[in-house]
Amino acid sequence: MTAAVAALPILTLLLIMGGAAKLISAGDDARQGALNRLGPAVLVPERFRRAAMLCCALGEFALVAGQLVADLAVARWLTVVFFTVSTYVLWDLRRRRPDVGCGCFGEVSSAPVGLRSVARTAVLAVLAAVVATTDVGPAEALSRASWTAAAWAVCGLALLLSLSPEVEETFSRLRHRAPCEERSIPAGRALSRLRSSTEWRAHADVLESDEPFDSWRELCWRFLAFPGRGGTEVVFAVYLSGRRPAVRVAVVGQDGTLVEPIQESIAVSA
C-alpha cells in the first residue's frame, strides 16, 4: 500500500509533464520540423504528425483526470495499458528508427531512443500496475500519506531521473544555448566516441585502416567512412549529443549495395 501511495503522485507528475511538453512541441509552429524526429509523430504519415502528438498529450491529461478527478478504477488500468504499450513502441522504435527520439517530453526528448528510455517507461508501467492492483485513489493516498511514503516517492523519482536522458540534454542545451543540430562539434570528438563504442570493436577486424577516408555531418549525426576488406566500405554514424551517444554502422559492397545496412532512416543519408 505504501508503494502505491508513493507511486500515484509520481505517475501524475510524469503524465502532466509529458502532456504539457507534447502540447508545446505540437503548437510551436517554428519547430514543426522537430516532429519528424519524435517517436509519437514518425509512426504516422507526415500530415497527421501534429494531430498524433496532440492526441497523445490529451490522452495523458485524460488519464490524470480519470484518476484524480473522477477516481475511476478503469483510468488506473488504462494507465497500465498506456505505459505498457509505450514500452513496446519505444523498443520497436529503437530497432526500426534509431535516429529519432522518444518524444516522451516533446522536443526535449529528441535524443535517439536508448535502453534508459525504454527502462524508464517499463518502470512507470510497473508503478501504474502497483496503483491499479491496490486500487489507491487520491483521497486514500492523502489519508495514508507518511514520511515513509515520501521516502519511497523520492527514491522512485531518483530512479526515473537516472533513466532520463532528457536531464543531460537539458543541461547540455543550457550550457551551449543551442540545439545539437546547430552546435559546432569537432569531428575528432565523434571519432573518439566511435572508437570507444561496441560497434567499432565489433567491426574492427574488417577495417583496413583506423583513419576515415571521408567524413560528413548531417544535423546531429557525424558519418565516418572507412576502407574495409574485400573492397568494401564501412560507414559509421555517431550521434553528437549525450554521454553515451548512439552509434550505427553500415557495410557497403564493391557494387554499392548495403551488405550490412543501417536502419532505414539513416541508410538514405549514408
C-alpha positions as CSV (number, residue, x, y, z in Angstrom):
1,M,0.0,0.0,0.0
2,T,2.8,2.4,0.8
3,A,4.4,1.8,-2.5
4,A,1.1,2.6,-4.3
5,V,0.7,5.8,-2.2
6,A,4.1,6.9,-3.3
7,A,3.6,5.9,-7.0
8,L,0.4,7.8,-7.6
9,P,1.9,11.3,-7.4
10,I,4.9,10.2,-9.5
11,L,2.6,8.9,-12.2
12,T,0.5,12.1,-12.0
13,L,3.5,14.3,-12.3
14,L,5.1,12.5,-15.2
15,L,1.8,12.4,-17.1
16,I,1.2,16.1,-16.7
17,M,4.8,17.0,-17.6
18,G,4.7,14.7,-20.7
19,G,1.3,16.0,-21.9
20,A,2.3,19.7,-21.4
21,A,5.6,19.2,-23.2
22,K,3.9,17.5,-26.1
23,L,1.3,20.3,-26.4
24,I,4.1,22.9,-26.5
25,S,6.0,21.0,-29.2
26,A,2.9,20.4,-31.3
27,G,1.8,24.0,-31.0
28,D,5.2,25.6,-31.8
29,D,4.9,26.5,-35.5
30,A,8.5,27.5,-35.6
31,R,9.6,23.9,-34.8
32,Q,7.2,21.8,-36.7
33,G,10.2,20.1,-38.3
34,A,11.1,18.6,-35.0
35,L,8.0,16.4,-35.2
36,N,9.8,14.4,-37.9
37,R,12.3,13.2,-35.3
38,L,10.0,12.4,-32.4
39,G,8.5,9.0,-31.6
40,P,4.8,9.6,-31.5
41,A,5.0,11.5,-34.8
42,V,7.2,9.5,-37.0
43,L,5.0,6.4,-36.8
44,V,2.2,8.1,-38.7
45,P,2.0,9.9,-42.1
46,E,3.5,13.4,-42.1
47,R,0.2,15.2,-42.4
48,F,-1.1,13.5,-39.3
49,R,2.0,14.0,-37.1
50,R,0.9,17.1,-35.3
51,A,-2.5,15.6,-34.6
52,A,-0.9,12.4,-33.3
53,M,1.2,14.5,-30.8
54,L,-1.8,16.4,-29.7
55,C,-3.9,13.2,-29.2
56,C,-1.1,11.6,-27.2
57,A,-1.0,14.8,-24.9
58,L,-4.7,14.9,-24.5
59,G,-4.7,11.2,-23.7
60,E,-2.2,11.7,-20.9
61,F,-4.3,14.6,-19.4
62,A,-7.4,12.3,-19.7
63,L,-5.6,9.6,-17.6
64,V,-4.8,12.2,-15.0
65,A,-8.3,13.5,-14.8
66,G,-9.7,9.9,-14.7
67,Q,-7.5,9.0,-11.7
68,L,-7.6,12.3,-9.7
69,V,-10.9,13.9,-10.5
70,A,-13.2,11.1,-11.3
71,D,-11.3,8.5,-9.2
72,L,-12.1,5.7,-11.8
73,A,-10.5,2.3,-11.4
74,V,-10.7,1.9,-15.2
75,A,-8.5,5.0,-15.6
76,R,-5.8,3.4,-13.4
77,W,-5.9,0.2,-15.5
78,L,-5.8,2.3,-18.7
79,T,-2.6,4.0,-17.3
80,V,-1.1,0.5,-17.1
81,V,-2.0,-0.2,-20.7
82,F,-0.7,3.2,-21.8
83,F,2.8,2.7,-20.3
84,T,2.9,-1.0,-21.3
85,V,2.2,-0.2,-24.9
86,S,4.6,2.8,-24.8
87,T,7.3,0.4,-23.6
88,Y,6.8,-1.8,-26.6
89,V,6.6,1.1,-29.0
90,L,9.9,2.6,-27.8
91,W,11.6,-0.8,-28.0
92,D,10.3,-1.2,-31.6
93,L,11.2,2.4,-32.4
94,R,14.7,1.9,-31.2
95,R,15.1,-1.0,-33.6
96,R,13.4,0.4,-36.6
97,R,14.2,4.1,-36.3
98,P,17.4,4.6,-34.3
99,D,17.8,8.2,-35.3
100,V,14.6,9.6,-33.7
101,G,13.8,10.5,-30.1
102,C,11.0,9.0,-28.0
103,G,9.2,12.3,-27.8
104,C,8.1,11.4,-24.2
105,F,8.6,15.0,-23.2
106,G,8.1,16.7,-26.5
107,E,11.0,18.2,-28.3
108,V,13.3,17.9,-25.3
109,S,13.2,14.1,-25.9
110,S,14.9,14.3,-29.3
111,A,17.9,12.2,-28.5
112,P,17.8,8.7,-30.1
113,V,15.8,6.2,-28.0
114,G,18.1,4.2,-25.8
115,L,17.7,1.4,-23.2
116,R,17.3,4.0,-20.5
117,S,14.2,5.5,-22.1
118,V,12.8,2.0,-22.6
119,A,13.6,1.1,-19.0
120,R,12.0,4.3,-17.6
121,T,8.7,3.5,-19.4
122,A,8.8,0.0,-18.1
123,V,9.3,1.2,-14.5
124,L,6.3,3.6,-15.0
125,A,4.3,0.6,-16.2
126,V,5.2,-1.3,-13.0
127,L,4.3,1.7,-10.8
128,A,1.0,2.0,-12.6
129,A,0.3,-1.7,-12.1
130,V,1.0,-1.3,-8.3
131,V,-1.5,1.6,-8.1
132,A,-4.1,-0.3,-10.2
133,T,-3.9,-3.6,-8.3
134,T,-4.2,-1.9,-4.9
135,D,-6.9,0.5,-6.3
136,V,-5.5,3.5,-4.5
137,G,-7.4,6.8,-5.3
138,P,-6.4,10.3,-4.5
139,A,-8.4,10.6,-1.3
140,E,-6.9,7.4,0.1
141,A,-3.4,8.4,-0.9
142,L,-3.8,11.7,1.0
143,S,-5.1,9.9,4.1
144,R,-2.3,7.4,4.1
145,A,0.5,10.0,3.3
146,S,3.5,9.5,5.6
147,W,7.2,10.1,5.8
148,T,7.8,6.5,4.6
149,A,5.7,7.1,1.5
150,A,7.5,10.3,0.9
151,A,10.8,8.5,1.1
152,W,9.5,5.9,-1.4
153,A,8.4,8.7,-3.7
154,V,11.9,10.4,-3.6
155,C,13.6,7.1,-4.3
156,G,11.2,6.5,-7.3
157,L,11.9,9.9,-8.7
158,A,15.6,9.5,-8.3
159,L,15.4,6.2,-10.2
160,L,13.4,7.8,-13.0
161,L,15.8,10.8,-13.2
162,S,18.7,8.4,-13.6
163,L,16.9,6.8,-16.5
164,S,16.0,10.1,-18.2
165,P,18.4,11.3,-21.0
166,E,16.4,14.5,-21.1
167,V,18.2,15.7,-17.9
168,E,21.5,15.6,-19.7
169,E,20.1,17.1,-22.9
170,T,18.5,20.0,-20.9
171,F,21.8,20.7,-19.1
172,S,23.6,20.5,-22.4
173,R,21.2,23.0,-24.1
174,L,21.5,25.4,-21.2
175,R,25.3,25.1,-21.3
176,H,25.5,25.5,-25.1
177,R,22.4,27.6,-25.6
178,A,21.8,26.0,-28.9
179,P,20.3,22.6,-30.1
180,C,22.6,19.8,-31.1
181,E,22.0,20.4,-34.8
182,E,23.4,24.0,-34.5
183,R,26.4,23.4,-32.3
184,S,29.9,23.4,-33.7
185,I,31.3,20.0,-32.7
186,P,34.8,18.9,-33.8
187,A,34.9,15.8,-36.0
188,G,37.7,14.4,-33.7
189,R,35.2,14.2,-30.8
190,A,32.9,11.9,-32.9
191,L,35.9,9.8,-33.9
192,S,36.9,9.4,-30.2
193,R,33.3,8.4,-29.3
194,L,33.2,5.9,-32.2
195,R,36.5,4.2,-31.1
196,S,35.1,3.6,-27.6
197,S,31.9,2.0,-28.9
198,T,30.7,-1.6,-29.2
199,E,30.0,-1.2,-32.9
200,W,33.7,-0.2,-33.5
201,R,35.0,-3.2,-31.7
202,A,32.6,-5.5,-33.5
203,H,33.8,-4.3,-36.9
204,A,37.4,-3.6,-36.2
205,D,38.5,-6.8,-37.9
206,V,37.0,-5.8,-41.2
207,L,38.7,-2.4,-41.4
208,E,41.8,-1.9,-43.4
209,S,42.6,1.5,-41.7
210,D,41.8,3.1,-38.4
211,E,41.5,6.5,-40.1
212,P,38.4,7.5,-42.1
213,F,38.8,8.4,-45.8
214,D,35.7,10.5,-45.7
215,S,33.6,12.3,-43.0
216,W,30.5,14.5,-43.2
217,R,27.8,15.8,-40.9
218,E,24.0,15.8,-41.2
219,L,22.1,17.5,-38.4
220,C,23.1,15.9,-35.1
221,W,24.9,12.9,-36.8
222,R,28.5,12.6,-37.9
223,F,29.2,10.0,-40.6
224,L,32.6,8.4,-40.9
225,A,33.6,6.1,-43.8
226,F,36.5,3.6,-43.5
227,P,38.0,1.3,-46.1
228,G,37.1,-2.3,-45.5
229,R,38.4,-5.7,-46.6
230,G,37.5,-7.0,-50.0
231,G,36.9,-3.5,-51.4
232,T,34.0,-2.8,-49.0
233,E,33.4,0.4,-47.2
234,V,32.3,0.6,-43.5
235,V,30.3,3.7,-42.7
236,F,29.7,4.6,-39.0
237,A,27.1,7.1,-37.9
238,V,27.7,8.8,-34.5
239,Y,25.1,10.8,-32.6
240,L,26.7,14.0,-31.4
241,S,24.9,14.6,-28.1
242,G,24.8,12.7,-24.7
243,R,27.4,11.0,-22.6
244,R,26.7,7.6,-24.3
245,P,25.8,8.6,-27.9
246,A,24.2,6.2,-30.3
247,V,26.5,4.6,-32.9
248,R,25.2,2.9,-36.1
249,V,27.1,1.1,-38.8
250,A,26.7,0.0,-42.4
251,V,28.9,-2.1,-44.7
252,V,28.8,-1.2,-48.4
253,G,30.0,-3.7,-51.0
254,Q,32.0,-3.1,-54.2
255,D,28.9,-2.8,-56.3
256,G,27.4,-0.2,-53.9
257,T,24.9,-2.4,-52.2
258,L,24.5,-2.4,-48.5
259,V,26.0,-5.7,-47.1
260,E,25.0,-4.7,-43.6
261,P,22.6,-1.7,-43.7
262,I,22.0,0.9,-41.2
263,Q,18.3,1.0,-40.4
264,E,16.1,2.6,-43.0
265,S,16.2,6.2,-41.8
266,I,20.0,6.5,-41.8
267,A,20.6,4.4,-44.9
268,V,19.4,7.3,-47.1
269,S,21.9,9.7,-45.5
270,A,24.8,7.1,-45.7
